Amino acid sequence: MRYLHDLNVQISQKRRSVSVSKQMDRDLCNQHFDTFETFWGRPGHGARDGDKINKLKLDNLLYGTPETS
């Protein structure tokens, strides 16, 4: 009877340990996503709208501006 009790205690400890580990993993994932969301400053993996202007300036320098008449 003592053996069965010991096994049940081990099972409950293991389940608790796995549950705590999963919760810690979820917390770390959420912290990671929060950090990167604030690091890049906006959703969309950090893509900024201002880069289009810089690309147009680069295109103008390399290939010249299109003639407007």
ZIFEN-V33645 format. One record per residue. N is the residue number from 1. RES is the residue in three letters. D_CENTER is the distance of its C-alpha to the mean C-alpha in whole Angstrom. Layout:
n:N res:RES d_center:D_CENTER
n:N res:RES d_center:D_CENTER
//
This chain:
n:1 res:MET d_center:49
n:2 res:ARG d_center:47
n:3 res:TYR d_center:46
n:4 res:LEU d_center:44
n:5 res:HIS d_center:43
n:6 res:ASP d_center:41
n:7 res:LEU d_center:39
n:8 res:ASN d_center:38
n:9 res:VAL d_center:37
n:10 res:GLN d_center:35
n:11 res:ILE d_center:33
n:12 res:SER d_center:32
n:13 res:GLN d_center:31
n:14 res:LYS d_center:29
n:15 res:ARG d_center:28
n:16 res:ARG d_center:27
n:17 res:SER d_center:25
n:18 res:VAL d_center:23
n:19 res:SER d_center:22
n:20 res:VAL d_center:21
n:21 res:SER d_center:19
n:22 res:LYS d_center:17
n:23 res:GLN d_center:17
n:24 res:MET d_center:15
n:25 res:ASP d_center:13
n:26 res:ARG d_center:12
n:27 res:ASP d_center:12
n:28 res:LEU d_center:10
n:29 res:CYS d_center:7
n:30 res:ASN d_center:8
n:31 res:GLN d_center:8
n:32 res:HIS d_center:5
n:33 res:PHE d_center:3
n:34 res:ASP d_center:7
n:35 res:THR d_center:8
n:36 res:PHE d_center:6
n:37 res:GLU d_center:7
n:38 res:THR d_center:11
n:39 res:PHE d_center:11
n:40 res:TRP d_center:11
n:41 res:GLY d_center:13
n:42 res:ARG d_center:12
n:43 res:PRO d_center:11
n:44 res:GLY d_center:11
n:45 res:HIS d_center:9
n:46 res:GLY d_center:12
n:47 res:ALA d_center:15
n:48 res:ARG d_center:18
n:49 res:ASP d_center:21
n:50 res:GLY d_center:23
n:51 res:ASP d_center:23
n:52 res:LYS d_center:25
n:53 res:ILE d_center:28
n:54 res:ASN d_center:28
n:55 res:LYS d_center:28
n:56 res:LEU d_center:31
n:57 res:LYS d_center:32
n:58 res:LEU d_center:32
n:59 res:ASP d_center:33
n:60 res:ASN d_center:36
n:61 res:LEU d_center:37
n:62 res:LEU d_center:37
n:63 res:TYR d_center:38
n:64 res:GLY d_center:40
n:65 res:THR d_center:40
n:66 res:PRO d_center:41
n:67 res:GLU d_center:45
n:68 res:THR d_center:45
n:69 res:SER d_center:49
//
